[in-house]
Structure formats: structure tokens, C-alpha cells
């Protein structure tokens, strides 16, 4: 297992280097001048411009700048925001709990409804439930996040008045933030109505963000289950008189679990990407909205560091999924190790 881990870990290094190079190069082709942003466009002298270019290394060759950038991020230094003058890693960590809370809630809803729907659709293949589910899944997967979010706001916030439009909690509540998860902190505060307010603010963003992963999980679970249910050992289990619950839960679903875990792991990246739009629509103060605001402000250090940090999280999630393969099915460690 340790050798299997080392083999998988070695494949993540080139991926990380490639992402860091792309992020570093991408920022430098965006319109705008970071030196003018720092100095202010009014009254900046050529001497001051050259001084800032030398201070931040913009006057050096590209490969030298990239080498310094790579060494800095490997040591944990992701730069400093041009606007707030705060370290990028501190701003990221301050906002990441909000994004993580939203992503986990969205994934919880996606798995809670997508997994059983896919299993039942496979068992009842060709039935009205199967066709209805696949139609709903296709609709959910095809609908853009920003469009779905706006529709939910119009229906549940504007027309029905059931949920808030934006934010994480009502401005009526004040308490210390300990975990960064608003629902947990609201529950720990002991203030009446705080937890309910946090949940009401979370519902629409979580549904919006979780719709596409829910559709993907449902469809892929159905496909994996149909493939497993056609195997000889399933027919043998039925011939032996085993209950449907035992056949589906113990034999079929366990062998289809690898595909399901793959899908769930890949959807983490989808959630982080979708969180950018979702957080912008619902004014959710997470990493996604932070990145969008930084792009508009031409805060290149934040955009660059944020891309690296988000990509690193996705790489770690994919590595974890690969390791789970080996734990679920030891034969994979031999064939893929």
C-alpha cells in the first residue's frame, strides 16, 4: 500500500508544476499593469515605476520570476494582496471555511438524493421512475448555475419570501466565530434563531451548487449499477434465493462503489469551480467571490495565489480518491501500482 501511495504521489508533482506555470503565465497576459495598481495611476513618476518594478521583480526575466514564485509557494508564501496589503494565504484561510461549508452542504444534498435515485433507477430500469429521473438529471445538468440561482431567488425569496436573498446569516445576530462554519458557530452561540437563520441562508446556495453534482452522481450510479447487475455472480445470488436488499446492497453496490467514488471525487473540482458563480450570485463571502472581486480589482497576487491554492486542494482530493481505490479493491494496487 505504501508503494502504491508513492506511485500516486509522484504523479501529482508534475501536475502541480504544470498548474503553477499556467497560473503564473496566465496572470501576466491579463490586461492591466500591477505596478500602476500599486503606485496609483495619478502622478507616478518613471523613477517610482522603476523602483516598484525592481522591488517586486517585474524587471527580471520570466524564468527567474517563475523560479522565485515556485520557491515562495513551496515555502508557504503566496504573496501579498496589492489592495489590502495582507498575505494571500491569510485572506484565503479566512474565506475558505465559508466555501467549504457551502461545498460540503451541496455535496451532502447531491449524495443524499443522487445516490439512492441512481440505485432505484437501475433496479427499476425502463420504468416511469427511471425515465423521469433521467429527464430531471439531464435538465439539472444542462441548466447553468447562474440561471438556476436567479430562478430560485425569484421564486423562493422574492415571490414566496421563504429564504433570504444573500449573505450567510441575518445582521440581527452577533457572536464570535470559532470554526468558520456559520451553522456550527450559530448553534454554539446559543442565540435563539441564529441557527435557523444560518440554515435559511445556506439552503438556496447549496441547492444551486449541488444540482449538477446530484445529476451526475445519479446518472453514473445508475450506469455503474446496471453494469454490475448484469454480471454472472448477481444472477447466481438471485438463483440462491438471496433477498433483493442483500443482492443490491452487499454485492452489486459494493462493486459499483469504485465508479461512484470516482464521480464524487471529481465533483469536488466542479463544486469549487461552481462556487465562484454561486457565491457571486448569493453574495456568499467565500473564496469564489473573493477571486471574482480580485479579478475586477486587478489584484494579480490574489488571483495567482488563489488559483494555486484551489488547484492544490483539487489535487489532494484526487489523490485521496486514488488511495480509496486501493483500500476498496486491493487488486487495483497490483494492476495500477
N, C-alpha and C positions, 0 to 999 in steps of 0.2 A: 504493500500500500504506500509506503514511503517513497519507493522508486516511482510509482505511478504519480504521486504528488509532485515530485521533482520534474518529471517529464512535462506535466501540465503547466507547472510554474515557469518552465523555460520558454514555453510558447507565449506567455504573456509579456515577456520582456521586449521582444521586437514590436509587439502590438503597442505597448506603452510608448516606445521610442517613436514609432510612426505617428501616433496621435499627438505627441508633444511637438514633433516637427510640423505637422499640419496646422496645429493651433498657433504655433509661433509664426509660421509663414502667413497664415490667413489674416492675422491681426494686422500685419504690415502692408497688406494690399487694400485694406479698408480705406475709404476716403477720410480725410481729416489729418491733422497734424497734432500728435500728442504733446509736442513741445509748446505749440501755441496754446493748447489747452491748459498746460501748467503755468505758462507765463502770462496768459491773458492776451487777447488779440490786440488790445489797445496799448500803444506805447512801448512795445517790446523792441529793444534795440538789437542790432546784429550781434553785438558783443554778448548780450544776455542770452540770445538764442544759441550762440556757440557754446556758452558756458553750460547751459542746460543739456545740450546735445552731448557734451563731454561727460557731464555728471552722470547721465543715465545711459551712456554707452551707445547712443544712436549714431555716433560718428565712426564707429568701428565696423569692420567687415561683417557680413551676415553670419558667417560660420562662427566667428568669435562671439557674437551676440548670442547665438543659439547655444554654444558650449557653456557660456556663463549662465544662461537661463536654465539649461538642463541641470547643471550642478546646483543651482539655487533651489530648484523644486525638489531635487533628491535630498537636499538638506532641510526641506520643510519651509523654505522661503518662497512664497508665491507672489512676491512683490507687494507694492503699496498702491492703494487707490489714489489716482490723480485728483479726485474730487474731495473725498473725505479725509485723505491722508492717513487712513487706517490700514493695517495689514490686511491683505485679501483673505488670508486663512481665517482671521478673526471674524470678518464680516460673513464669510461663508458658514462658519460654525454657528454663528448667531442666528442665521436664517435656515440652516439645514433641518433642524427639528420640525419646523413648520411644513417643509416639503416632505419630510419623512412621514410625518403624521398623515398628511394627505395621501401620499402614495400607499402607505400600509392600509389605510381605510379603503382606498379604491381597490387594492388587490384583494382585501378581505371580501368585499362585495363581489368581485369578479370570480373568486374561487367558490364563495358560498353559493352563488347561483349558477355559475357556468359549469362547474364540475358535475353536480347531480343532473343538470339539464342534459349534458352531453351523454352521461351514462344511460339515463332513461330513454333518450332519443335513439341510442344504439340498440337497446333492448327492444324497443318498440319501433324498429326500423320499418319505414313505409307507412306508418300510421299518421293520423292527422296531427298528433303531437310532434312527430318528427318533422313533418313539413312546416308546421307553424314555427317550431324552434329555429329551423334553418333559415326561414324567411326573416324572423326577427334578428337572428345573428348577422345575416347579411346586411340588413338595414343598419344595425348598430355599428358594424364595422365600416360601412360606407359613409356614415354621417360625420362630417368634420366636427372636431371638438369645439371650435369656437361657435359653430352654428347650434349645436346641441346645447351648449351652455347658455346661449342667449334665449333659446326657446324655453329652457327650464326656468330661467329668471322671469321671463314674461308670464309664464303660466303660474308657477308656484309663489313667486314673490310679488309680481305686480297685480295679477288678476285674483288669485286666491289669498295672497297675503300670509301664506303658511311659513315661509322661510325668509331670512334676511337676504339682501342682495349681495353684500360683500363683507370682507373682514373675517376675523376669527372668533370674536366674542363681542357682546354689546359693550358700549362705552360706560354703561352703568356699573360695571364690575371692575374692581381694582384689587389685585393681590400679587404676591411675589411669584415670580416664575422660577421654578426649580428644575423641572425636567425639559422644558421647551415644548412639551406636548400640552396644548391648551386644554384638552379634555381631562387629562390627568391632573394638571395644576388646578383647574377649576374644581375638580372633585376634592382635591386635597385642601382647597381653601375653606371649605365648609360654608361658603356663602350660598344662601338659598337662591336657586335659579341659575347659578353660574354654569353648572354642568349642562343643564338643558340648553342654555344659550350657546355654549360651545358646540354641542351636537347639532343644533339647528343651523349654525353657520357652516358646519362641515358636510352636511348631507348633500347639497347640490354640487359642490366641487368634487366630492368623492364619486357621485353617480356619473358626472360628466367625464371624469378622468378614467373611471373603471369600465365604461361601456365597451370600448374597443377590446381591452384585455378579456372582458367577460365573453364577448362574441368569439374571440379567437380560442379561448380555453374550451368553450362549449363545442365548437366545431372540431377542434383537434382531439378532444376527448372522445367524441363520437367516432371519429375516424380510427383512432387507436383501438377503441373497444370493438368496433366491427371487425377489424383485422384479427384481434385476439379471439373473438367469439367464433371465428371460422376455423380455428385450429383443432387438430385431432384430439388433444387432451381435454378440451372443453366438451366435445361430443362424448368422449369416454366418461367424463364426470357426470354428464346428464344420463348416460346409459346406466351408470351405477346407482342412479336414483338420488343423487345429492340435491339438496334444496337449491332453488334459484338464487337465493341470497348468498349461499356459500359459494356457488359457482361464480357469481358476478363479483362478490366482494373479495373472496380469498384467492381465486385462481385468475380470473380474467383481469380484474382491475389492477392486481399487483404487477402483472406483466405489462400492462399498458401504462404503468406509472412512470416509466422512464420517459416516454414521449410527453406525458403531462408535465413532468418536472422541467423538461426542456422548454416547453412552451411558457410555463410560469416564469422560469429564469429569464428567458428572452424578453418577456413583457416588462421586466424591471426597467430595461432601457427605454421601452415605449412609454412607461409611466413618467420617467424623468424628462423625456422629450415633450410629452403631452402636458406635463406640469407647467411648462413655460407659457403655453396658451391659457391653460386653465387658471393659473394664478393671476395672469394678466386680466382675464375676464372678471374674476371674482375678487380682485384686489387682495389676493392672498399673499401675505408678506413672507414669501419663501424665496428659495434660490432662483426659481424661474423668473419671477417678477424682478428680482434683483439683477439678473442678467439682462433682461429686456431694458430696464432703466439704464443700465451701464452702457448698453449699445447706443441708446439715444444720446447719452451724455458724452460719448466717445471716450469712456473710461477704459482704455485698452488693457490696462493691467488687470482689472477685474474680469473682463471678458476672457482674457487669456488664461488667467488662473482658474476661473470658474469652469472653463472647458476642460482643463486638465483634471480638476477635482471630480467633476461629474463623470468623466471618462474613466477615471481610476475606480470609481465606485462600480460602474458597469463591468469593468474587467474583473473586479473581485467577485461580483455576483456570478459571472460566467464561470470563473474558476471554481467557486463553490458548487455550482451545478455539475461541473465535470467530476468533482470529488464525490458528489452524491451518487453519480452513476456507479462508481466503483463500490460504494457501500451497498447499494441496492442489488446490483448484479455483479458478483466477483469475476465473472467471465470477461467483463469489459476491461478489467485491469490487465488481463492477459492479452486480449486482442488489440487494445488501444494503448497499452502502456509503452 
